[in-house]
Amino acid sequence: MARLQTSPKVRFAGIAALVAVALLGAYAYQLRHQQPDEAQEASSAAPLAPIEVDRFSARLEKSNDEERLSVGFRLRSNAKDPLECYLFVVARTERGTSRSWAIWPSGSPGLAISAGGQFHAAHPASGHPLSLGRDWERIDAVFDRTPGQQPFDSVSIYVVSGNGNILLARPFAL
């Protein structure tokens, strides 16, 4: 039987290749098992709980000299701790030549909405304060209208954190 002879250089190259493959395998194993821990750390550092909206309704109420749009819905958060936030509801008319808008709460509209009807969260404390938890929170917003005003065709719900981050922006067509 003939024995195959290899030079020391070939043996060294083979051993080096085997060690390199083993090191790459160990590195890949380490990366695979560290990613879930890092993702958990990142999620616990900045918990953004999803906010749920349920049972949205809107109706136009008319009397002899008054009109108003009544909007109702429920909100909740899946966070384990209560989520302190502020709520804004904006009704808009997008059809026609004259576009109008209204915001709830209506205390100081210039702090949360531009003259053109665009929402911004520069002053979140001007909104309706909420503490959202796992229980549903019922919201009723009323928009007074002048009789004959063009009807609103959309309502948007904005939930904003105390530092101005928009946590929820949800439009509804009417």
N, C-alpha and C positions, 0 to 999 in steps of 0.2 A: 504494500500500500504506500502510495506516495503522500508525503506530507507537504502541505502548502506552507511555504515560508513567506513571511511578510517582513518588511523592513520596520525598524522602530518608528520611522516617520508615519507610516500608514497606521500602525497601532495607536500612536499618539492622536492622530486625526480622528480615528474611530472612537477612542475614549472621549476626546473633546466633544465630538458630535453627540455622543450619548449623554454627557453631562449637560450640554446645552439644551437638549430636548427635555431632560429632567427638570432643569431650572425653569424653562418656559412653562412646563406643565404645572409646577408649583406656583408660579406667578399667576397663571390663569385661574387656578383653584382659589388662590387668595383673593383675586379680584372678584370672582363670582360670589364668594361668601361674605365679602365686605360691603357690597352694594346695598343689600337690604338694610343693614344697620345705619349706613349713611343716609338713606332715604328716610328712615324713621327719625333720625336726629333732625333732618331738615323739616320734616312735617311737624315735629313737636316744637320746633323753634318758631314757626310762623303758622299757627293753625288757622286756616281759612275754612270755616264751616259753611257748607252750602245752606242757603236760605230757600225755603220752600214757599211757594204761593199756591193757594187753594181757594176754590169757590169765588172766583172773580165775577162780579156782576156790576152792571151799570144801567141806570134807567133815567130817563128825562121826566121830570115832574113839572107839570104846568098848572097854574091857576090863572085867574083873570088878569092879574098884573105882575106875576112873578114866574120865572122859570129857573130850574136848577137841575144840575146833573148830580145824581147820587151814585157814588162808587163804593162798593163794598168788597172786601176780600179778607183772607186769613193769611198770616205769616207765622213761620216758626224756623228755628235753627236746629241743626243736629249736633251742635257743640255740647260737650258735657257741662261746660260752665255757661252761664248766661252771657249773651252777646249784647254789649251796650252799643247802640247805634242810633241813627236818626233816619226818619222816613220823610220822603217827599213824593207827592203824586202830582203829575203834570198832565193836563188835558190840552190837546192841540186841535186846531182846524188846519188841515193841510190843503184842502180843496179850495178852489176859487182864487180870486185875486187878493182878497184881504185875509191874511192868515192871523188867527188870534190864538191866544193861549191863556191858561189860568193855572195857578199852582196852589197846592194845599200842603201845609198850612199857609194861609194867606197873610200872615202877620207882616212880613217884610220881604216881598218877592224879589227885590233887587239883589238880595244877598245870595240867592240860590239859582237865579235864572237871569239870562241876559235880556235886553230889550227885544231881541229877535226871537225869544222863546227857547233858547238853547240852555240846557241844564248844566250847571257847574257846581262843584262841591267845595267852593272856597270857604264857606261859612257853614259847616255842618250843623252847628248848634242852633241855627235858625229853623231847623226841621222839627218834626214831631219826635220827641225822645222815646225810644223803645228799649226794652230789655228782653231780647228774644231768647227763649229756651226751647225745650222739647214740646211744650204745650202750645197749642194754636193761640194766636193773638188776633182778635177780630178788629178790623179797621173799617171805619165809615168816614169817607171824605165827601164833602158837599161843595159843589162849585155853583155859585150864583151866576145867573146869566140875565142879560137884558132881553125882553121879549123881541122876537124877530131876529136875534143874532144867529149867524150861521152855526149850525150844530157842530159840536166837536166830533172828530172822526177817529181819534186815538187817545188812549190814556197810557202813560208810562209810570211805572213804579220804580223809585230809586231808594235803595237802602245804603246809607253812607256811614262809615266808621267815624269815630271822634276826630281822627286826624285827616279826614277828607278823602279816604279811599272809597271808591264806589264798590260796594260788596254785591249789589244786585241792581241791574238795569233791565226791566222787563216791560216791553211794549204790548199793548192789547188794542186790537182794532175794534171799533164800535160799529 
